Amino acid sequence: MNRSPRIRIPTGMTARTAGAGCEGSALIVTLLLIAILTGLVVDFVYEVYVDTSSLSNWGNAQRASLVARSGQALSSEFIARIRDEKYTDRREVVLPVPLDFGSGVSLMVKLEDESARFNVNSIILPNGRTDEKGLSSLKKLFEYLTINPSIAESIADWIDPDSEPRLIDSENGAKNAPLWSMEELKQVQGMDSESFGRITPFVTVYRTGNMININTAELPVLLCLDHEMTETLARNIIDHREITPFENSGEVQNISGMGAIGQRLLGRISVKATSFRVTSHAAVHDITRVTESVMDSSMKISFWREG
Ligand SMILES: [Ca+2]
C-alpha cells in the first residue's frame, strides 16, 4: 500500500505551531533587516549632520577671521589721528566699532601704546655694543619685579653679536641677534615661565629705539628709567600727568624732587605713542578669532598673530 509522504512533526509541536515558527523566523529576519537599515540611516543622518555642522563651524570661523581683520584695518584711522596729536596720554583705548556685522557677530578692538613698554632689544645698540644705561634699567626693572637681575645679563648675551659670556654658560645657544618675538625670551638662560609672566606687561621687542612715553608708562617702567629714580618720584610723575599730561619731555624737570634725574631722562623719554599694539577680537555665534599686531605710526607692521 502506497503511503503518502508524511511530514514529521517534532514531538510536542502541531502543524499549526510549526507554521507559526516559520512566520516567526520571517518576522525576526524582517526585524533584523529593519534594524540594520535603521542603523545605516541613522549613521548616514549623523554623518550628514556632522558634515553640515563642521561646514557651518568652518564658515563661521572664516567669517570671524575676516571680521577680526576688519578690526585691524579699523585701527589705522585712530592711529593716524593719534599721530597728529601733540601727546598721547591714554595707554589703552577700546575703539568704537561703527560697523554692523549682522546678528550673532561681535567685534572688539583694543589699541595700546607700545611705547609705554621697555624695549628689551634696546640694551644692545645697533653697532653691537651694550647700552650700559639700558642694561642697568632692565636690571632695575627685574629687581623691582622680584626677578633675578642677572637674567638681564643673559638677555644681553642672547642679543649681542659676540660669544663672550657675561655669566657662566650665558652664551650657550645664544641667538646673537635681536629678539623677534616675546616667546624667544623663554629660551634665555634663567628665564622661567613665572618670571616671563611678570615682565610681559612691561616690556616689548616689537619696536625700535629706547624712548618711553612718560604719559603712559606704568610705575615699574618709570622707576627703571634712572638708577636714582625712586618710587616716590615715579608716583609724582603719574600724579602730575593725571592732572596735566606732559606736552613735551622737558616738563618732567618740573616734577618736585627730580633734580639732576630730569636732565638725564632727556633723550630717553617722549610724550607720544610711536608704536601701537592692536588686538581685534571677533565672534561669530560661538566661534571666536583674535588677531594681534604691533605697528608704528606709519602703519608698518612688526608683529602679527592670529588665533
Ligand atoms: Ca652673544
Residues whose N, C-alpha, C, O or C-beta is under 5 A from the ligand:
A	BS01	CA	A156 D157 W158 I159 D160 P161 D162 S163 A174 N176
